[in-house]
Amino acid sequence: MAARGADEQETRLGGKRAVRFVYGMEGLENIAYASSANSLVAYFSGYMNFSITRSATTLTNFIGTSLMLSLFGGFVSDTYLSRFNTCVLFGCIELLGYALLTIQAHFPQLRPIPCKDVAPSKMNECHSAGSGQVAFLFTSLYLVAFGGSGVKAALPPLGADQFNDDDPKERALLSSYFNWLWFSLIVGSLIGVIFIPWLSSNKGWDWAFAASTIAVLFAIIFLCVGKSLYRHSVPHGSSILNILQVFVVAIRNRNLPVPENADELHEIRDNEARMKTETLHRTDQLRFLDRAAIIRNNTQSASTVVTPGPWNLCTVTQVEETKILIRMIPILLSTVFMNTCASQIQIFFIQQSSTMDTHIMGLRVPNASLPAITLLFMFILVPIYDQIFIPLVRKLTGIPTGIRHLQRVGIGLLLSTISMAIAGVVETRRKSVAVQHNMVDSKDPLPMSMFWLSFQYVFLGAADVFTLVGLLEFFYAESSSGMKSLSTAISWCSIAFGYFTSTVVVEVVNKTSGGWLASNNLNKDKLNYYYWSLSLLSVLNFVFYLVCASWYRSKKVET
């Protein structure tokens, strides 16, 4: 009777009710994160007296570090803490970071005198931030980055854990979950991009950071309210340590022949142990790693042999977990360039809009609000994709997710390629307008609406919905039960690598082309050639992705 009651309790946990709280935290936390990503440059340059170059570098380092640190958050979640506890702990760290930013913005003595507040006769009083003020700023920023990294790593798999991937019906719900999780991120980002900058402009930066602090506080509270409804994960130990053990043992056994029969390799068949984690079948790729599961003294059956320590013998499941990670790396690398293209939104797209007519229906639209076009399109596209596209395609393919994860990622890469080609065409037209009206050297807005830029924004938004969401779902679905958080964190690294690569690509293209982007005047530069180069490189990247995707083998779970 007790076991039956436990089973009934388990069936009442998870599902759609539980993930609503995950959606809530995702949206609220991204109100703060999106506003920081889009408006901190203005705070650095206007209130911390950083140069434009230092402001931009500080922001990109902040974003890249936050995404890269998610690897640490994923490691902690899988190894030591449950996903729920990781979200709460790292959320509190992020909350502390925003609170410190609020304090610095409120008290003038914690930041230098803004140059815009100094009279021309006293401009010598306008100085850069002191070392203590800079230290306070960077402490606050990287508390935000560190805290946000843990939330990014643990929150998506926490919601996904609420569905049973072995049930075809719940598998379809799991795919839908990732779409609506991204939708929640979009809603939070829209609020952060539109409302928080308005607060900073009209009420002050202390109000803006206070609003971000309150959003993160409510995000933590919202997640905690649903605690009794969650299916909680159990840490499985260090997956990184398990992977190192596989490599060490495989190298040690490098001279041993690999058995053709998988039954001759070591695996734990105890039913109680199998209930705690999934058991993976042997796959035919990366066979040299199978040597880590060779039983040296195979004079007895695998069920009775005394197993040595983990640095001398690994299980087939442990070997397959290592293979999964190795097979995922090429997929990850093949999506980095798409994020390099997407980073143009914060770089050249904004600069293009600054030379164009920013009035739409008589209203002037700030350049910094242009990324909202992408968010608004994704806001519309995600429900259409989830409620119309997937059900229609599911009837044709019989796949619960409509199309496979890697197919979804590939479609996004194609859309990214198209967006760069469109950007090249629009830039060509923008330059021709400048020539026709003799405005090549003028700083006045061109008689061309910035609405023309919306086409490239739309295609990049669609690329995000397909590739980034598909990649997130792919890494969760294909990783082993003990690596869900770490694998989710790896998918975020694609964005980080893309932003870091963007700077390198600009420098390389500029030098090899003889200065396409060197004149500091878009009307004279050859930005259209740069966009077409990105489009061509995206085609080559797509071919590389097809090779990686065709080589990939999905994991096989023993039922």
Buried (B, 14 or more C-beta within 10 A) or exposed (E): EEEEEEEEEEEEBBBEEBBBBBBBBBBBBBBBBBBBBBBBBBBBBBBBBBEEEBBBBBBBBBBBBBBBBBBBBBBBBBBEBBBBBBBBBBBBBBBBBBBBBBBBBBEEEBBBBBBEEBEEEEEEEBEEBEEEBBEBBBBBBBBBBBBBBBBBBBBBBBBBBBBBBEEEEBBBBBBBBBBBBBBBBBBBBBBBBBBBBBBBEEEBBBBBBBBBBBBBBBBBBBBBEBEEBBBEBEBBEBBBEBBBBBEBBBEEBEEEEBBEEBEEBBBBEEEEEBEEBBBBBBBEEBEEBBBBBBBEEEEEEBEEBEEEEBEBBBBBBBBBBBBBBEBBEBBBBBBBBBBBBBBBBBBBBBEBBEBBBBEEEEEEBEBBBBBBBBBBBBBEBBEEBBEEBBEEBBEEEEBBBBBBBBBBBBBBBBBBBBBBBBBBBBBBEBBEBBEEEEBEEEEEBBEBBBBBBBBBBBBBBBBBBBBBBBBBBBBBBBBBBBBBBBBBBBBBBBBBBBBBBBBEBBEEBBEEBEEBBEEEEBBEBBBBBBBBBBBBBBBEBBEBBBEBBEEBEBBEBEE
